[in-house]
Amino acid sequence: LPLVPLSVHLEIGRGNARVGEYRQRMSSHNGQHSEADEPLTVRTWRADNTVVVVAVGELDILTAPQLRRAVSECLRELFVPTVVLDLTGLTFAGSHGLALLMEMTSESKRINTAFRVVVGEQSGILRVLEVVGLDKELPLYPNVEKALAPE
Amino acid sequence: MRLRVAALADQRAPLWVRRRLRAWLDELGWPEDDRDDLVLATSEAVSNVVDHAYPPGHTGTAHVEARHIDGPRRTRRVIIRVRDNGRWRDPPDESENRRRGLPLMRALTAAMRLDTTSAGTCVELISAAVPRSEAR
């Protein structure tokens, strides 16, 4: 499945990015992420019928509005059947992030779009979701590949 | 060794407090998972100050104080107080956040106390007991 960066500020060339390359780029990006950077970086990628929103950094009261804007724009304006939100690059997630996930899940149901959240297998965000019992209520996936092709 | 932070209660306050508290707990050699739980619980308490304590247009202060105490059988705990001088009020936007912040703080600590008076709100968080470090 070819994934093409959606946002103009992305440094990658158009057209040929694939999941493997996407993963490699995100992991090298993770490696470079430091405190001097913005607390949260949000990037959006597009494949034919899917948009992948990738959030790297800290998701809290300061940065949740930024991610909310990105995800709700995808849900409302792109008319794709599936929106995937990759949170495996988060180093922190608090209750404002949880509220965002709840909101986006209900929003996606309202407009009949599949919304899938990638949280890895033992990440901090997954732990937070388990602590408040939201892991059973949200559409969680261990990785982007599984979220793009469930079952 | 105590940690005292007075942060301007704006949207950046939780981020700033998290960094200070994480560094302080690392210096104490606190176990990583316990450290992350405490940092999250404290971040929620500071976020509550930002959301609830002061009216729009008026920026107050969030005071954070952390100390550690030795417990029985070679254990230790951290006690954290997050204090403001505002009055508890509901945030302007109806978010689902209110239902998650307090449960998170409660779930991630051994004990939590919330005191609200006309002078302000004080949240006290007591960490789970962890072993004392070998060096001591």
Contacts between the chains, C-beta under 8 A, distances in Angstrom:
chain1	res1	chain2	res2	distance
A	35	B	19	7.2
A	39	B	15	5.9
A	58	B	15	6.5
A	58	B	18	7.8
A	60	B	14	5.4
A	60	B	15	6.5
A	60	B	43	6.6
A	60	B	47	6.9
A	61	B	11	5.5
A	61	B	14	5.7
A	61	B	47	4.7
A	61	B	50	5.9
A	61	B	51	7.1
A	62	B	11	4.3
A	62	B	12	5.7
A	62	B	14	7.1
A	62	B	15	5.9
A	92	B	18	6.8
A	92	B	39	7.8
A	92	B	40	7.5
A	92	B	43	7.5
A	94	B	14	7.3
A	94	B	40	6.2
A	94	B	43	5.4
A	94	B	44	5.8
A	94	B	47	6.4
A	94	B	101	7.8
A	94	B	104	7.4
A	95	B	44	5.8
A	95	B	47	7.0
A	95	B	97	5.1
A	95	B	100	3.9
A	95	B	101	4.4
A	95	B	104	5.6
A	96	B	47	6.8
A	96	B	95	7.7
A	96	B	97	5.6
A	98	B	96	7.7
A	98	B	97	7.6
A	98	B	100	5.0
A	99	B	95	5.0
A	99	B	96	4.4
A	99	B	97	4.2
A	99	B	100	6.5
A	102	B	96	5.1
A	103	B	95	7.8
A	103	B	96	6.8
A	124	B	36	6.4
A	128	B	40	6.9
A	128	B	104	7.1
A	131	B	104	6.4
A	131	B	107	4.7
A	131	B	108	6.7
A	132	B	100	5.6
A	132	B	103	5.6
A	132	B	104	6.0
A	132	B	107	6.9
